[in-house]
Amino acid sequence: MGPGFRRDDTGFVETPVSTSSALKNSTGTIALAGAGKMGGAMLTGWLAQGLAPEHVAVIDPYLSPEISALAAKGVRLNPQAKDLGTVDTLVVAVKPQSFRDAGAALKSFVGPSTLVVSIMAGTTMSALEEIVGGAVVRAMPNTPAAIGRGITVAVPSKRVTAAQRAMTDALLKATGLVEWVDDESLMDAVTAVSGSGPAYVFLLAEELARAGVAAGLPEQLATTLARATVAGSGELLHRSDLPSATLRQNVTSPGGTTAAALEVLMANDGMQPLMTRAVAAATRRSRELAK
């Protein structure tokens, strides 16, 4: 993870983010099922925070060259269940549609006290307990995890111990912030807001560039302006302790150009109802995936 920031009277001050020693001190075996973009990002974060490679096993029939290269560092790739045995922690990062087929093989790595952390959208804790067993934590990360700036929401089952929750927290914090909830029913809305949310931001950059072209800008310049504006505003939001509404108001002069644009974006048929419908649609789809 990168540096953190606090705001004081003179501006923004960089402060270090403390990292947990839980991964460095971990001696149990952690198996990662699914080493795609999100699983691979998590694995990279674990190793960067000091998790010993020899304590990690990766289970994935289609390993990327980057993941395959980790074998030289001691990461075990696609070990047989008879060789690996019961693992202390299983992180499930396979596609939800593949889980029922993959689950039977994964079950052989899971014992009664194994911690099972799932980052699959729409896959309930009851389904995880039925198919693989173990003490289950359901989590939803997002793609900024690839640069250590993700956010993950996690919900534990009743079987999860305090030590297992601490281990889950350390695993998830390797790629960004972590929030815990007690109500699993919130996870569908979490998926719609933060899990899918990066796509909404990327769409904003696309459409801002497209609007710039329509206003007369060359396409390359419009694209550069839109990307830099979205990225810079996101970083400002990240570093500031001010509410997003206050940051918006600070940019808006009465009767100015920004105010003219916001009259359109904040109209009755503007961004608020559109975003509400979009998040509602994603929430419904998450519930459908669970069936």
C-alpha positions as CSV (number, residue, x, y, z in Angstrom):
1,M,0.0,0.0,0.0
2,G,1.1,3.5,-0.6
3,P,1.4,6.5,1.8
4,G,-1.6,7.9,3.6
5,F,-2.4,11.6,4.0
6,R,-3.9,13.9,6.6
7,R,-4.9,17.5,6.1
8,D,-3.8,20.3,8.4
9,D,-4.1,24.1,8.3
10,T,-1.3,24.3,5.7
11,G,-2.5,21.7,3.3
12,F,-1.9,18.0,2.9
13,V,0.7,16.1,4.8
14,E,2.0,12.7,3.9
15,T,1.9,10.2,6.7
16,P,3.0,6.5,6.7
17,V,0.4,3.8,6.7
18,S,1.2,1.1,9.3
19,T,1.3,-2.4,8.0
20,S,0.2,-5.5,9.9
21,S,2.9,-8.0,10.9
22,A,0.3,-10.8,10.7
23,L,1.4,-11.8,7.2
24,K,5.1,-11.7,8.0
25,N,4.6,-13.9,11.0
26,S,2.1,-16.3,9.4
27,T,3.4,-19.9,9.4
28,G,0.3,-21.6,8.1
29,T,-0.4,-22.6,4.5
30,I,-2.5,-20.2,2.4
31,A,-4.0,-21.5,-0.8
32,L,-5.3,-19.1,-3.4
33,A,-7.8,-20.6,-5.8
34,G,-8.0,-18.4,-8.9
35,A,-5.0,-16.2,-9.8
36,G,-6.6,-13.9,-12.3
37,K,-6.5,-10.1,-12.1
38,M,-8.0,-9.8,-8.6
39,G,-6.5,-13.0,-7.1
40,G,-3.1,-12.1,-8.7
41,A,-3.3,-8.6,-7.2
42,M,-4.0,-10.0,-3.8
43,L,-1.1,-12.5,-4.1
44,T,1.3,-9.7,-5.1
45,G,0.2,-7.7,-2.1
46,W,0.7,-10.6,0.3
47,L,4.2,-11.2,-0.9
48,A,5.1,-7.5,-0.9
49,Q,4.0,-7.3,2.8
50,G,6.3,-10.2,3.8
51,L,4.3,-13.4,3.5
52,A,6.8,-16.2,2.9
53,P,6.3,-17.6,-0.6
54,E,6.8,-21.2,0.7
55,H,3.6,-20.7,2.7
56,V,1.5,-20.0,-0.4
57,A,0.0,-22.4,-2.9
58,V,-1.8,-21.3,-6.1
59,I,-4.6,-23.4,-7.6
60,D,-5.4,-22.4,-11.1
61,P,-5.4,-24.4,-14.4
62,Y,-4.5,-21.3,-16.5
63,L,-1.5,-19.7,-14.8
64,S,-0.2,-16.5,-16.3
65,P,3.6,-16.2,-16.9
66,E,3.8,-13.8,-14.0
67,I,2.3,-16.2,-11.6
68,S,4.2,-19.2,-13.0
69,A,7.5,-17.3,-12.4
70,L,6.7,-17.2,-8.6
71,A,7.5,-20.9,-8.4
72,A,11.2,-19.9,-8.5
73,K,10.6,-18.0,-5.3
74,G,9.0,-20.9,-3.5
75,V,5.3,-20.5,-4.3
76,R,3.7,-23.9,-4.9
77,L,1.7,-24.1,-8.1
78,N,-1.2,-26.5,-8.5
79,P,-0.2,-29.0,-5.8
80,Q,-2.1,-32.2,-5.4
81,A,-4.4,-32.4,-2.4
82,K,-2.5,-35.4,-1.1
83,D,0.7,-33.4,-1.2
84,L,-0.7,-30.1,0.2
85,G,-3.2,-31.5,2.7
86,T,-5.5,-29.4,4.7
87,V,-4.7,-25.7,4.5
88,D,-5.0,-23.0,7.2
89,T,-6.6,-20.5,4.8
90,L,-8.3,-20.9,1.4
91,V,-8.9,-17.7,-0.6
92,V,-11.5,-18.4,-3.3
93,A,-11.1,-16.0,-6.3
94,V,-12.5,-18.1,-9.1
95,K,-15.3,-16.9,-11.3
96,P,-18.7,-17.3,-9.6
97,Q,-20.0,-19.3,-12.5
98,S,-17.1,-21.8,-12.1
99,F,-17.4,-22.2,-8.4
100,R,-19.7,-25.2,-8.2
101,D,-17.5,-27.2,-10.5
102,A,-14.3,-26.1,-8.8
103,G,-15.7,-26.4,-5.3
104,A,-15.5,-30.2,-5.2
105,A,-11.8,-30.1,-5.8
106,L,-11.3,-27.3,-3.4
107,K,-13.1,-29.1,-0.6
108,S,-10.3,-31.6,-0.4
109,F,-8.0,-28.8,1.0
110,V,-10.5,-27.7,3.6
111,G,-10.8,-29.0,7.1
112,P,-13.3,-28.0,9.9
113,S,-11.0,-25.2,11.1
114,T,-9.9,-23.9,7.7
115,L,-10.6,-20.2,7.1
116,V,-12.3,-19.8,3.7
117,V,-12.3,-16.3,2.3
118,S,-14.4,-15.7,-0.8
119,I,-14.2,-12.7,-3.1
120,M,-16.8,-14.0,-5.5
121,A,-19.7,-11.7,-6.4
122,G,-23.1,-13.1,-5.5
123,T,-21.9,-16.2,-3.8
124,T,-23.5,-16.5,-0.4
125,M,-21.9,-17.8,2.8
126,S,-24.4,-20.7,2.9
127,A,-23.3,-21.8,-0.6
128,L,-19.7,-21.6,0.4
129,E,-20.3,-23.7,3.6
130,E,-22.3,-26.2,1.6
131,I,-19.7,-26.7,-1.2
132,V,-16.3,-26.3,0.5
133,G,-17.0,-26.0,4.2
134,G,-14.7,-24.3,6.7
135,A,-15.1,-21.0,8.6
136,V,-16.3,-18.6,5.9
137,V,-15.7,-14.9,5.3
138,R,-17.4,-13.3,2.3
139,A,-15.6,-10.3,0.9
140,M,-16.0,-7.9,-2.0
141,P,-12.9,-6.1,-3.2
142,N,-12.6,-3.8,-6.3
143,T,-10.1,-3.4,-9.1
144,P,-8.0,-0.5,-7.6
145,A,-6.6,-3.4,-5.5
146,A,-4.2,-3.8,-8.4
147,I,-2.4,-0.6,-7.3
148,G,-2.9,-1.0,-3.5
149,R,-5.8,1.4,-3.5
150,G,-8.8,-0.9,-3.4
151,I,-11.5,-1.1,-0.8
152,T,-12.9,-4.4,0.4
153,V,-16.0,-5.1,2.5
154,A,-16.1,-8.3,4.5
155,V,-18.7,-10.2,6.5
156,P,-17.8,-13.1,8.7
157,S,-19.8,-16.2,9.5
158,K,-20.5,-17.1,13.1
159,R,-17.8,-19.8,13.0
160,V,-15.0,-17.3,12.3
161,T,-12.7,-16.8,15.3
162,A,-11.1,-13.6,16.3
163,A,-7.7,-14.9,15.1
164,Q,-9.2,-15.8,11.7
165,R,-10.8,-12.4,11.4
166,A,-7.4,-10.8,12.1
167,M,-5.8,-13.0,9.4
168,T,-8.6,-12.1,6.9
169,D,-8.1,-8.4,7.7
170,A,-4.3,-8.7,7.0
171,L,-4.9,-10.5,3.8
172,L,-7.4,-8.0,2.5
173,K,-5.5,-4.9,3.7
174,A,-2.6,-5.9,1.5
175,T,-4.5,-4.3,-1.4
176,G,-6.2,-1.4,0.3
177,L,-8.8,-0.4,2.9
178,V,-11.1,-2.9,4.6
179,E,-14.6,-2.4,6.1
180,W,-16.4,-5.0,8.1
181,V,-20.2,-5.5,8.3
182,D,-22.3,-8.0,10.2
183,D,-25.2,-8.2,7.8
184,E,-24.6,-10.3,4.7
185,S,-27.6,-8.8,3.0
186,L,-25.6,-5.6,2.6
187,M,-23.2,-7.3,0.2
188,D,-25.4,-7.0,-2.9
189,A,-25.4,-3.2,-2.5
190,V,-21.7,-3.2,-1.6
191,T,-21.1,-5.0,-4.9
192,A,-23.1,-2.4,-6.8
193,V,-21.4,0.6,-5.2
194,S,-17.7,-0.3,-4.7
195,G,-17.3,-3.6,-6.5
196,S,-18.8,-2.3,-9.8
197,G,-18.0,1.3,-9.0
198,P,-14.7,1.6,-10.8
199,A,-16.5,1.0,-14.1
200,Y,-18.8,3.9,-13.5
201,V,-15.7,6.2,-12.9
202,F,-14.1,4.9,-16.1
203,L,-17.3,5.6,-18.0
204,L,-17.3,9.1,-16.6
205,A,-13.8,9.6,-18.1
206,E,-15.0,8.2,-21.4
207,E,-18.1,10.4,-21.6
208,L,-16.3,13.5,-20.4
209,A,-13.8,13.1,-23.3
210,R,-16.6,12.4,-25.7
211,A,-18.4,15.6,-24.6
212,G,-15.1,17.5,-25.0
213,V,-14.9,16.4,-28.6
214,A,-18.5,17.4,-29.2
215,A,-17.5,20.9,-27.8
216,G,-14.8,21.2,-30.4
217,L,-11.6,19.7,-28.8
218,P,-9.3,17.4,-30.7
219,E,-9.9,13.8,-29.6
220,Q,-6.5,13.2,-28.1
221,L,-6.5,16.4,-26.1
222,A,-10.1,15.7,-24.9
223,T,-9.0,12.2,-23.7
224,T,-5.9,13.5,-21.9
225,L,-7.9,16.2,-20.2
226,A,-10.7,13.9,-19.1
227,R,-8.3,11.1,-17.8
228,A,-6.1,13.6,-15.9
229,T,-9.2,15.4,-14.4
230,V,-10.9,12.2,-13.2
231,A,-7.6,10.8,-11.8
232,G,-6.5,14.1,-10.2
233,S,-9.9,14.7,-8.7
234,G,-10.0,11.2,-7.3
235,E,-6.6,11.7,-5.7
236,L,-7.7,15.0,-4.2
237,L,-10.8,13.3,-2.8
238,H,-8.5,10.6,-1.4
239,R,-6.1,13.0,0.3
240,S,-8.7,15.5,1.7
241,D,-10.8,15.0,4.8
242,L,-13.5,17.3,3.4
243,P,-16.9,15.9,2.3
244,S,-17.2,15.4,-1.5
245,A,-20.0,17.9,-1.5
246,T,-17.7,20.5,0.0
247,L,-15.0,19.8,-2.6
248,R,-17.6,20.2,-5.3
249,Q,-18.8,23.5,-3.9
250,N,-15.3,24.8,-3.7
251,V,-14.9,24.4,-7.4
252,T,-18.3,26.1,-8.2
253,S,-18.5,29.9,-8.5
254,P,-22.0,31.3,-8.5
255,G,-23.1,32.0,-12.0
256,G,-19.9,30.5,-13.4
257,T,-19.2,27.8,-15.9
258,T,-19.2,24.9,-13.4
259,A,-22.5,26.1,-12.0
260,A,-24.0,26.0,-15.5
261,A,-22.9,22.4,-16.0
262,L,-24.0,21.3,-12.6
263,E,-27.5,22.7,-13.3
264,V,-27.7,20.0,-15.9
265,L,-26.0,17.2,-13.9
266,M,-28.1,17.9,-10.8
267,A,-31.5,18.4,-12.5
268,N,-34.4,16.1,-11.7
269,D,-33.4,13.9,-14.6
270,G,-29.7,14.3,-14.0
271,M,-27.0,12.2,-12.4
272,Q,-28.7,11.4,-9.1
273,P,-31.6,9.5,-10.4
274,L,-29.5,7.9,-13.1
275,M,-26.9,6.6,-10.6
276,T,-29.7,5.4,-8.3
277,R,-31.1,3.3,-11.1
278,A,-27.7,2.0,-12.1
279,V,-26.8,0.9,-8.5
280,A,-30.2,-0.6,-8.1
281,A,-29.8,-2.6,-11.3
282,A,-26.4,-3.9,-10.1
283,T,-27.8,-4.8,-6.7
284,R,-30.6,-6.8,-8.3
285,R,-28.1,-8.7,-10.5
286,S,-26.0,-9.5,-7.5
287,R,-29.0,-11.0,-5.8
288,E,-29.9,-13.0,-9.0
289,L,-26.3,-14.5,-9.1
290,A,-26.9,-15.8,-5.6
291,K,-29.8,-18.0,-6.7
